[in-house]
Every structure is written in structure tokens, then in C-alpha cells.
Amino acid sequence: MRKIIIVSSLLVIILILIGIITITLSSGNITGEIIEDYQYTYTTAICNGSNFCQDYKIGCNNEEIISTSAITGAVVQKPDNWKDSRNNTEFCE
């Protein structure tokens, strides 16, 4: 029983040391510099004048649109009296 406790303790200590070494070595990648080419994607619904709305996947690089693609089947027809309260003029702000 004592042998099991000693082996288990050694394994825990080794795992802790491996974790500390890994964290120490990987922290060198953190620079605090600003990312210049920030690319991201998101989805939004774009509606036309007859209140027909289609979901799109928008790809951005900083504040520039780099891609748009319609999401198949993600459509809805809103009533005639519906008003879109969102500001859809700038997609990659």
C-alpha cells in the first residue's frame, strides 16, 4: 500500500512539473502586440425592400468584407408592416 502512495505521489509531482514547464515555455508567445490582420466571420440576416430576409455568412479582415455567402434554407418573409430596426450599413466594423 505504501508503494502505491509513493508511486502515485511521484506521478502527481511529475505531472505538475510538466504543466509548469509547458506553461513557462508557451508564455513566450504572448507579446502584447496589436494584431494587424484580424480575420473573423459572423452571420447576419439581410432583408430587401419587400421584407424578405436571408441569412448570410460575412467574412471580414479588419473592417473590410472579404467574403459573403448565403446560408441555404435560412430565409423568412416578414409582414408588410415590419420595420427592420437594425443598422445594416456597415458589416465589418
Secondary structure, DSSP 4 states (H G I P E B T S, - for coil): -HHHHHHHHHHHHHHHHHHHHHHHHHGGG---PPPSS-EEEEEEEEE-TT-EEEEEEEEEETTEEEEEEEEEEEEEE--TT----S--S-S--
